[in-house]
Every structure is written in structure tokens, then in C-alpha cells.
Amino acid sequence: EISIGKDNKQYTFIQKRTHLFACGIKRKSIKWICRENSEKITVCVPDRKIQLCVANFLNSRLETMEKFKEIFLISVNTEAKLLYNKNEGKDPSIFCNELRNSFSDFRSSFIGDDMDFGGNTDRVKGYINKKFSDYYKEKNVEKLNNIKKEWWEKNKANL
């Protein structure tokens, strides 16, 4: 994902490969990025959504629901560490707010009720849909969305 900083330089948020999959250091800017989606509608999202740590989802096979949950927890944990480092542990209220917003972004990508912006989070949505379709042997999108919502409600306290 690429964005333009306040200094008009291009910054790339790289999700690099390690023994698990890591994400790049969080940018400190608080800005919104706008672009046209596949339906030719201009959609704006906060920079934090573009930086959401989803490398583990995109690079894992997720053969079972247990593996899916494990990778989800790794992703959320990595996101929390990156946010903590971004804030250098200075202001717990900012950290907690950013963590809450990121968790909400994970939820929206998981449930599929966020805006179509393109990029890694949309690839994750498609991958999650495919995996849940495989897990539950369901092809109907509406039924699949209900299954994902039920799963989220059942598991969110543990996530």
C-alpha cells in the first residue's frame, strides 16, 4: 500500500515475510486516503486501515477454523505491538483508542460490512469469504455473512 506523507514523499507500508508474517512500522500520520473503488465511487479510509496488519491472513493456508482463529489472534497481537511501538508507550489513552479502532477494522473486514476500498483489507475479505465458504460448505453470500456474524459474536470476547 502506498500513501503520500505530509512532506509529499511516498511511503510504502510493506508487509514482509518472517517466520510468521510481520508488518511494517506504523506511520504516525493521522490522515484519510481517498480513491475510486471498483464501482467508481470515491471512498475515503483512515491511514490506519491501510496499515492494518493482515499479512498473516494473506500468507496462511487457514485449513481449519482453529487455524483461522490462531492466525486472527496473531494478527491482532502484532497489530497491538505495532500500535504500542508507534506511540512509544507515552499515552495509554491514544494507544487504547487506536487499538479499539483497529479491532473494529478487523471486525469490518471479517464481517464484510466495510467500504470497498481495494488493497490488502479487501483481499483479506475475499480470502475470509472463501475460507468460511469452505468451512461451512455454504455458497450463498447472505447466509455466509450471517454465519460470519454469528461466529464473530460467539468468539469476540476471546479475540
Number of C-alpha atoms within 10 A of each C-alpha: 12 13 16 12 14 9 6 8 9 11 12 13 18 15 20 11 12 8 5 13 19 20 21 15 15 19 16 12 11 9 15 14 16 13 13 13 14 10 8 8 11 12 15 16 16 13 18 21 19 21 23 24 29 25 22 23 22 17 11 13 13 21 11 13 13 10 13 19 15 13 20 19 15 20 23 19 14 19 23 20 13 21 23 20 14 15 15 11 11 11 10 12 9 14 19 14 11 18 19 13 14 21 18 14 19 23 16 15 21 23 21 20 12 17 13 20 22 15 11 20 27 17 15 20 22 15 17 21 21 15 18 21 19 13 13 11 11 15 13 9 11 10 12 19 18 12 17 19 16 13 12 16 10 10 11 11 7 8 13
